[in-house]
Amino acid sequence: MPSVRSLLRKVMLLTPIFLSLMLGTVSCGTKAAAFTPLTVLSIVGGNVLVQKPNSSDWTVGKEGTTLQAGDKIKTDTGATAVITFFDGSTIDLNGGTQISLDELNSKTSTTPKIIKIGQTIGETGSNIVKL
């Protein structure tokens, strides 16, 4: 017959395992939070404007502005900006450039990423992170 001390030791060892299994089973039925791609505007110098989807107005871009699919960004002559995408890739916008962020998509942090950009005018330079 096992001693009380031996039985207590087994209960103490098995309780964390049992709780882990139960919590894991309960969490399997919940939906995972959607991964929200974060794309950020950095202004190196000059005047940078942003146009949101469904708007005809251009607003002055601010350092750290979060950008979304459908946004348009343009730099005045002599201005420079950098857009950093959710995967770490960047695009440098020289003066007199206008681009549109046509698609920014990543369902989770581990699924393939889609970044589609339209360039109307100007010069850009890109640094793409390898998948």
C-alpha positions, 0 to 999 in steps of 0.5 A: 500500500502506497504511503500518503507521502508517495500518493501526495507526490504523484498528485503534485506531479500529475496536476500540472500535466492534467491542467496543461492538457485541459487548458490546451483542449479548451483553447483548441475550440477558440478562434485565433486572433487575426494577424494584422499587417503593420505598415509604417511611414517614416519621413526622412525630410520634406513634405509627404502626403497621404490619401486614404481610400474613399477620400479625395483629400490629401493629408500631411503624413506624420512620422509613424503613421500606420498605412493600410491597403488602398492608401496613396502616398506622395512626396513633394519635390525634395522630400524623402520617405521610407515605408516599412512593411510588416515583413521588414521590407522597405521602400524608399520614396524620392522627391516627386514620387507617388505610390499606392498600396494596392494589397497588403496581406498576411493571414498569419505571421507564418503564411505567405505575405502579399505586398502589391504596390502601384507607382504612378510617378517618381523614383523608388528603391526597395529592400525586400526581405527574403521569405 
